[in-house]
Amino acid sequence: MSPFNPARRSTRSGRITIALYRISQAIYYLFRDRGKTRRLSPAQIQALLFLRYVRPGVRTIGGLAERLGVSYATASDVVDALERKEMVTRSVVPEDLRTVMLTLSTAGEREVTLLDDILDEIELEIASLPDADQEALLRATRSIIRRLQERGYVKVYEMCWGCQFFQQNVHPDDPRGPHHCAYMDAPLAEPHTYLECPDHVPSEETEPGRG
């Protein structure tokens, strides 16, 4: 029975499912409402945020398509619109001319600063909950996301901190960065460790005190 069926809401899991759906509606509304103000579609807003906060090697049309859950052609259309607004530029990788890299322009960077607070209202509501409720909610939602990720329904992007591939301060004198990513087998500069990565695999250890 569908959770949209009122009869299903007699179960706790059904009521929670509907609650999560309503929260997703609120998130979409916030994106759409901000988009009206900034003259951007929700997809364009997501693209700008993606390009600002994802690690450099993923800033491609293919990477954007995966993040948005759309086709390559649809992602390219989103980029076309942002290019016309002079917020994004394209460039090809010399080693692979088929790969198109995306970069935020100065106007795009400026626009992102006006979008950063888009989910503040939801965060404030969560912050108003008792600490115990916040901890329970965090554990529950992480568990749900992990199971959905295993089924291929969601792609998780997280920072290096707390990833099993992250090696902290293994070559402190390397000018390319003091940390190391075992997945890419490459040094990591400190600023890049705070960017999102689609290859993140949670470490079994407790995550350090990183926000």
C-alpha positions as CSV (number, residue, x, y, z in Angstrom):
1,M,0.0,0.0,0.0
2,S,1.3,3.4,-0.9
3,P,2.3,5.8,1.9
4,F,0.3,8.4,0.1
5,N,-2.8,6.4,0.9
6,P,-4.2,7.9,4.2
7,A,-4.8,4.4,5.5
8,R,-1.1,3.7,5.4
9,R,-0.5,6.6,7.8
10,S,-1.7,4.4,10.6
11,T,1.8,2.9,10.7
12,R,4.8,4.7,12.2
13,S,6.9,4.0,9.1
14,G,4.2,5.3,6.8
15,R,4.0,8.6,8.9
16,I,7.8,9.0,8.9
17,T,7.9,8.4,5.1
18,I,5.2,11.1,4.6
19,A,7.1,13.5,6.9
20,L,10.3,13.0,4.9
21,Y,8.4,13.6,1.7
22,R,7.0,16.9,3.1
23,I,10.5,18.0,4.1
24,S,11.6,17.3,0.5
25,Q,8.7,19.5,-0.7
26,A,9.9,22.3,1.6
27,I,13.5,22.0,0.2
28,Y,12.2,22.2,-3.3
29,Y,10.1,25.2,-2.4
30,L,13.1,27.0,-0.9
31,F,15.1,26.3,-4.1
32,R,12.2,27.4,-6.4
33,D,11.5,30.5,-4.3
34,R,15.2,31.6,-4.3
35,G,15.3,30.8,-8.0
36,K,12.6,33.3,-8.7
37,T,14.5,36.0,-6.8
38,R,17.8,35.2,-8.5
39,R,16.3,34.3,-11.9
40,L,17.7,30.7,-11.7
41,S,16.0,27.3,-12.0
42,P,16.4,24.9,-9.1
43,A,18.7,22.8,-11.4
44,Q,20.9,25.9,-12.1
45,I,21.1,26.6,-8.4
46,Q,22.2,23.0,-7.7
47,A,24.8,23.3,-10.5
48,L,26.3,26.4,-9.0
49,L,26.5,24.9,-5.6
50,F,28.0,21.7,-7.0
51,L,30.7,23.5,-8.9
52,R,31.6,25.5,-5.8
53,Y,31.8,22.6,-3.3
54,V,32.8,19.5,-5.2
55,R,36.4,18.4,-5.7
56,P,38.1,19.8,-8.8
57,G,38.3,16.5,-10.8
58,V,34.5,16.1,-10.7
59,R,33.6,19.5,-12.1
60,T,32.6,18.2,-15.5
61,I,29.3,17.9,-17.4
62,G,29.3,14.2,-16.7
63,G,29.9,14.8,-13.0
64,L,27.1,17.4,-12.9
65,A,24.7,15.0,-14.7
66,E,25.5,12.3,-12.0
67,R,24.9,14.8,-9.2
68,L,21.6,16.0,-10.6
69,G,20.5,12.5,-11.6
70,V,19.8,13.6,-15.2
71,S,21.2,12.8,-18.7
72,Y,24.4,14.3,-20.1
73,A,22.3,16.3,-22.6
74,T,20.1,17.8,-19.8
75,A,23.2,18.7,-17.7
76,S,24.7,20.3,-20.8
77,D,21.5,22.4,-21.2
78,V,21.8,23.6,-17.6
79,V,25.4,24.6,-18.3
80,D,24.4,26.4,-21.5
81,A,22.0,28.5,-19.5
82,L,24.6,29.4,-16.9
83,E,27.1,30.2,-19.6
84,R,24.6,32.6,-21.2
85,K,24.3,34.3,-17.7
86,E,28.2,34.4,-17.7
87,M,28.3,32.4,-14.4
88,V,30.1,29.3,-15.8
89,T,32.9,28.7,-18.3
90,R,33.9,25.5,-20.1
91,S,37.3,24.2,-21.0
92,V,38.7,20.9,-22.4
93,V,41.3,18.7,-20.7
94,P,44.4,18.6,-23.0
95,E,44.9,15.0,-22.2
96,D,41.3,14.1,-23.0
97,L,39.5,16.4,-25.4
98,R,36.2,14.6,-24.7
99,T,36.2,15.8,-21.1
100,V,34.7,19.2,-20.6
101,M,35.7,20.9,-17.3
102,L,33.4,23.5,-15.7
103,T,34.6,26.6,-13.8
104,L,32.6,29.2,-11.9
105,S,33.2,32.7,-13.2
106,T,33.6,35.7,-10.9
107,A,29.9,36.3,-11.4
108,G,29.2,32.6,-10.6
109,E,31.3,32.7,-7.4
110,R,29.4,35.9,-6.4
111,E,26.1,34.2,-7.0
112,V,27.0,31.2,-4.9
113,T,27.5,33.5,-1.9
114,L,23.9,34.5,-2.2
115,L,22.7,30.9,-2.3
116,D,24.7,29.5,0.6
117,D,21.9,30.2,3.1
118,I,19.2,28.5,1.1
119,L,18.6,25.7,3.6
120,D,19.1,27.8,6.8
121,E,15.4,27.7,7.7
122,I,15.4,23.9,7.8
123,E,18.7,23.9,9.7
124,L,17.3,26.3,12.3
125,E,14.3,24.1,12.8
126,I,16.5,21.1,13.4
127,A,18.8,23.1,15.7
128,S,15.8,23.9,17.8
129,L,15.2,20.2,18.6
130,P,16.7,18.8,21.9
131,D,20.2,17.4,21.5
132,A,19.0,13.8,22.0
133,D,16.4,14.2,19.2
134,Q,19.1,15.7,16.9
135,E,21.4,12.7,17.6
136,A,18.6,10.2,17.0
137,L,17.5,12.0,13.8
138,L,21.1,12.0,12.5
139,R,21.6,8.3,13.2
140,A,18.3,7.4,11.6
141,T,18.7,9.5,8.5
142,R,22.3,8.3,8.0
143,S,21.1,4.7,8.2
144,I,18.3,5.4,5.7
145,I,20.7,7.1,3.3
146,R,23.3,4.3,3.5
147,R,20.7,1.7,2.6
148,L,19.4,3.8,-0.3
149,Q,23.0,4.3,-1.4
150,E,23.6,0.6,-1.4
151,R,20.5,0.2,-3.7
152,G,21.8,2.8,-6.1
153,Y,19.0,5.4,-5.3
154,V,21.3,8.1,-4.0
155,K,24.9,9.2,-4.6
156,V,26.6,10.4,-1.4
157,Y,29.1,13.3,-1.6
158,E,31.1,13.9,1.5
159,M,34.4,15.6,2.6
160,C,37.7,13.8,3.0
161,W,37.5,13.9,6.7
162,G,35.9,10.7,7.8
163,C,36.7,8.8,4.6
164,Q,38.7,5.6,4.7
165,F,40.9,6.7,1.8
166,F,42.0,9.9,3.6
167,Q,45.5,9.9,5.1
168,Q,46.2,12.9,7.2
169,N,49.6,14.7,7.2
170,V,51.5,11.8,5.6
171,H,53.8,14.2,3.6
172,P,53.8,17.6,5.3
173,D,56.6,19.0,3.2
174,D,54.9,18.3,-0.2
175,P,54.0,21.6,-1.8
176,R,51.0,19.9,-3.5
177,G,49.5,19.3,-0.1
178,P,50.3,17.6,3.3
179,H,47.5,15.0,3.1
180,H,47.0,12.0,0.8
181,C,44.0,10.4,-1.0
182,A,44.6,6.6,-1.3
183,Y,41.7,6.3,-3.8
184,M,43.4,8.7,-6.3
185,D,46.9,8.0,-5.0
186,A,47.6,11.8,-4.9
187,P,48.4,14.5,-2.4
188,L,45.7,16.7,-1.1
189,A,45.9,20.3,-0.3
190,E,44.2,21.3,3.0
191,P,41.4,23.4,1.2
192,H,40.5,20.4,-1.0
193,T,39.8,18.2,2.0
194,Y,36.8,20.3,2.8
195,L,35.2,19.7,-0.7
196,E,32.7,17.1,-1.5
197,C,33.7,13.9,-3.2
198,P,31.6,11.1,-4.8
199,D,34.2,8.5,-4.0
200,H,33.8,9.0,-0.3
201,V,33.6,5.8,1.7
202,P,33.0,6.3,5.5
203,S,35.8,5.3,7.8
204,E,35.0,2.9,10.6
205,E,36.7,5.3,13.0
206,T,34.9,8.1,14.6
207,E,35.1,11.2,12.4
208,P,37.4,14.0,13.7
209,G,35.8,17.2,14.9
210,R,35.0,18.6,11.5
211,G,31.8,20.4,10.6
